[in-house]
Structures are given as structure tokens and as C-alpha cells.
């Protein structure tokens, strides 16, 4: 298995692509304003619940954020907890999180 190292600009492109969707930006905002890890169900409720976003779409958004390096996931039994990787965002988009208030 070959490990591919991304340049800083390639990482930035992934970050921008991940943030270029209102739902994903909303997830980042929710995580930032709550400043702790959150249960996926709670995030979904704050985002608008089933009325706003189907479960499969919500899962896709979480996957996209994780693959871009913006979030980390911890599994506890059947529950998944998501946290924002603020240090990562501060490195590639300094000052961005403060604009989400």
C-alpha cells in the first residue's frame, strides 16, 4: 500500500470543497458553537432533523467533513460522537471559526 502525501494546497482544496455546502457548513458551525464533541443525533436535530436532510445525506456530509480532516469521530456502542478539529482549521483557515458566531 502506497501512502500519498498531500501538499498544503491540496489539503486547502479539500477543506474548501468540504465547506462549500450549506449543510456541512452548518455542521461545522454547530460543532464550533457547542465547542465539544456531540452525538450525531443531536447534531442532526440542531441542523433541522429529518425534515431538512435525509439520514443518508447527513451521513455523507459527516463522511465528507471527516475525509477533509475537519472532524474526528469516536464510536461508543451504537452512538457516534463528532468533534471539530479546531487546530486543523486554524492551520489552514486562520480566523475562519470566529466568523461563524
Buried (B, 14 or more C-beta within 10 A) or exposed (E): EEEEEEEEEEBBEBBEEBBEBEBBBBBBBBBBEBEEBBEBEBBBEBBEEEEEBEEEEBBBBBEBBBEBBBBBBEEEEEEBBBBBBEEBBEBBBEEBBEEEE
